[in-house]
Amino acid sequence: MSAENPRARGLSTVSLPDGDPQETREWLDALDSVLAGGGGERAQYLIQQLEARLRDRGAVALAQPYSSYRNSVPLDQQGAYPGDLAIEERIVAILRWNALAMVMRANAAYGDLGGHVASYASAAEIFEVGFQHFFHARSDSHGGDLIYFQPHSAPGVYARAFLEGRLSEDQLGHYRQELAGGGLCSYPHPWLMPEFWQFPTGSMGLGPISAVYQARFLRYLRDRKLSATDGRHVWGVFGDGEMDEPESIAGLTLAAREKLDNLTFIVNCNLQRLDGPVRGNGQIIQELEALFTGAGWNVIKVLWGSDWDALFARDTEHTLLRIFANTPDGEYQTLGAKDGAYNLANFFQQDPALAKLVAHMSDAEIDALKRGGHDLRKLHAAFAAAKAHKGRPTVILAKTKKGYGMGSAGESRMTSHQAKKLDIEGLKVFRDRFHLPLSDEDCASLRFYRPAEDSIELRYLRQRREALGGYLPARRAKADAVPVPAVDSYAAFALQADGKEMSTTMAAVRMLGGLLKDKQLGPRIVPIVADEARTFGMANLFRQVGIYSPVGQLYEPEDASSMLSYREATDGQLLEEGINEAGALASWTAAATSYSVSGVPMLPFYIYYSMFGFQRVGDLIWAAADQRARGFLLGATAGRTTLGGEGLQHQDGSSQLIASTVPNCRSYDPTFAGELAVILDHGMRRMLEQQVDEFYYLTVMNENYAQPSLPADVHEAVIKGLYRYGGQAPKKPVAKVRLIGSGTIFREVIAAAELLAQDWNIGSDLYSATSFSELSRDAADVQRWNRLHPLETPRLSHLETLLAGDAPVIAATDYVRAYPQLIAPYLQSRFVTLGTDGFGRSDTRQALRRFFEVDRHGVVLAALDALVRDGKIKASLLAEAIARYGIEPDSSAPWTR
């Protein structure tokens, strides 16, 4: 490949003619003198001053935001390797084999279980340097490091746990067969392996943002004096292709801004995505260096193994660096997939100076040149430099080969990610390459290999982990319970409202303020907002608990004289995340999992526009569910018609439906403040006292209306999802219906009951539905139990108990009709649902509810229609109602407009 190869165009750095070589020589000599006398730090300072002067004088700085294509840690600063390289390399080889055998055996037995080996093959040395020397487990003297594992490398982590004796051969043999054989889950899933995995990373891109906010939350715990976290470090191993996910880079500037030097990313730069090169026509490593440097991170590159050191030392004209700079990743991939002879002919012989540099090397020696990410010494130097760096987070960009060691079956191939097997000859080549003590029969049978208990390898492995506090990954499921105050101490105003007007959002914030004052629970509460605290009436918390900032407040706020002035403090309790729902949700997850991550139970309340919750960051919420999060999500200004003026993009009609799909999310849509108080009390006791791994989604409204007191005898039914609120009983009713409502639309349902009685002499029972999803889950459980116990007395669900009989049931909500329809399969009577299907509009609440046909008149028409269809009243009554209420019968449905 020549330097003029069109595939390399645009990669070379800017080069200007040298108009005065003598002056250039003098400047370089001066720089050498500074380096010799003052060291690298002094030289860097002078360069920074020169660049600043160039900018001041209007000259254009030509320096690129990335360094040359070589290792960041010089050889003379590398230091001695603290471990036994030979033993560690044998351990890596064993792990590679067992990971490969695990995936191949699963696919050989069943053919369609999947699994990945190429990612771990590229990352094995990265993981081992961490496991052997840096990843500290939780112990009596250490809170434990946090490690985010590249998800496709899970087989390698399982293989290590097998050597450690933490997983059995039978478990490895049932990889991806959790149901058939009690085996191992595909990726890191705490829900499925709650004592093993700590963090879910299977949805690529969520690991990086989660790692950033976990590192920040460790500082939050320290600054609020809740836990000593200074010795703990957050490590994240991610893929270079994964960095294209927007969430992967969403937290980078926060990490730099808050000086999170307790955070290190290791980006496994094998140059390949799932289908091909990450940047076939560019260089992803240089791109990532520019990205992280611009965000304020410390960047360490590990590109070339130790065998390259001698070449760099002899390359006084920097020919290697010039050629590297002009080689695109697509070419690096091809070179990686080929042998030494191909590399010699197509890379080293493209330039006479380069050919001379390797003239003494054989094809085999060229073939043995390693990329830096496969060199334990180079990686250790980078890890150590990252751990020692202060004042900024660090990213290590480690260049590797995808499928390293897999030869023609997968090494640097376009198909590497899908490679799940090697033929017998390929297995033998793999065995011989890594000097594994396996017979041909062992290879053919894909036997796992585990050295004897007293072998040097296992003794060494145990000693290293003992020095680092124990085995990883590991998760602790329990923490000390936190007592919850009596509900009357903070919510008496809601339970005994006596008709006082308020919104449920205001009630929620008032309850939160009361809980924050509790001496035991208060310090454990983490209020979180995405820059909407004033919208939700939470500005009083600025003064009450302060906004967390690691540097405090370095300015006097404009509203300093106000009772609700903006106050930042190092021990502030409120997390104000800016216009950043993904970051706020990542913060919430960090707080919601603190009980297992840090042994410090916290209770996060994240309040946000409901439309920007499940719809916008649903993947992060699903990951939080996997991670067994505990906390409250409050979808404020909820529903499609309560936020009148905002229109289509702000009006939420789907979050309750989406919430119902998350198994350990308990979602509620309360109408009244008293209902909200009961649900909060129940949720806190479940999560903090009983330590149940569930979280709560509550929708609250910004609409003020009279709040009734809540009778004590309905509290249990509120939690179950439905209770009888009241009804209308005309003296001589012609028929009867059951009317259900949730959230703000229940008030329209109440008004509809009055119209049915006054205008049409129809009686009704009124029910407040706090949660259709809870009703549905309970009914499904009962239905299943009855199906599996045919000889037992059938059980009745809460829904069947309350809504027995054949009178029609009409349910109306501020959400799509599919939400109340969750209970449809469990009712025997006619069931009609009204909802807000379609796009929202900007208008008044009254106009919006009429448009979506969920106002009182819409409920009345639905009830009359159900009675007509059941033969209880004449159709003429329905026609009369349509005329009386001014309904246009030929208008198109709202969901079509």
PyMOL commands that set and color helices and strands:
alter all, ss='L'
color gray80, all
select helices_A, chain A and resi 6-8+21-56+75-77+85-110+118-133+151-163+169-173+178-181+206-223+241-244+246-250+252-257+284-295+306-314+319-325+329-337+340-346+348-350+352-357+363-367+372-374+376-388+407-409+416-418+424-433+440-445+456-467+488-495+504-516+522-524+540-544+581-592+594-597+610-612+614-626+648-650+655-659+673-689+712-720+745-760+772-788+798-802+820-826+845-851+856-869+875-884+894-896
alter helices_A, ss='H'
color red, helices_A
select strands_A, chain A and resi 146-148+234-239+263-269+298-302+394-399+501-502+525-529+547-548+568-569+575-576+603-609+632-636+665-668+695-699+705-706+722-728+735-741+762-769+809-812+831-834
alter strands_A, ss='S'
color yellow, strands_A
deselect
rebuild
show_as cartoon
